[in-house]
Amino acid sequence: MDPVSQRILEYLTEVEAAAEEVLTTKQQIVDLDTKRNRNREALNALKHEMSDSVMVCFGNMFIKLPKLKTSEMIQKDQEQLDKEINDLRKVLKAKVNHLNEIQGKPELRGYNLSPLSSDELKAISSLFKT
């Protein structure tokens, strides 16, 4: 194979690998978000549950646990999922920028924005009230 063809093949392989990383990260975010939605549904169902204990599925068995304990476990899982999703989103931004750099495309504008924290939002709200 001549050097030009070899370089083109290397370039396409590099682009394909970077694109695969982006798609894999996006799929991980979707999977975690699906799990987060199921947890949200479970928390909502627990709020409407009248009894003090509930049956919880762990793997292939059901265990009877107190409603409060179950709710705390799901809430901790929610917090962990939120953290993992935010971390993956940060990594995704870097991977997309790397892919664009490889392809010679300009960096995305406005893509590195982050939402206001609750403290920042309160500070802005207090400024508008006065």
Steps between C-alpha positions, in 0.01 A plus 500: 500500500638840407565762774203720404254212524659392827462850647135518386432162659664613827298822497172318442585248772573782745175681415302177530652423841424852630143485366452159664613645835248784465218259419594267786499787749164622370354150542635479856327831580172372352523175701571683825221747430257212447602356834460843660147526359412157642628611839291816477193290426580275797536800733167634381336160556648489851342836580157360420557168680294476818679218682820545703689223322542417131630210294823586318654292221874431538621290210270198490346528846257727680577639845259679731654829617373804687364768270730769641813286456400413144440865418843595641670228294331614180583865577870412548491312171344806334779723628763256374331478160483882475871521575588231245284661231655844560850350488419320174361820351824681579699218341266503199573867437873427490449201270280698260758780490774242432294350217438843350870580527592178318248577225624858469169649609485809723431456870134524592398841635289522812559133565707554815221676685400372841180570692486738795541345841222546754709762686560696180131481414403630845748787467361601162142474628582725794651757261182515294276532808672814624 
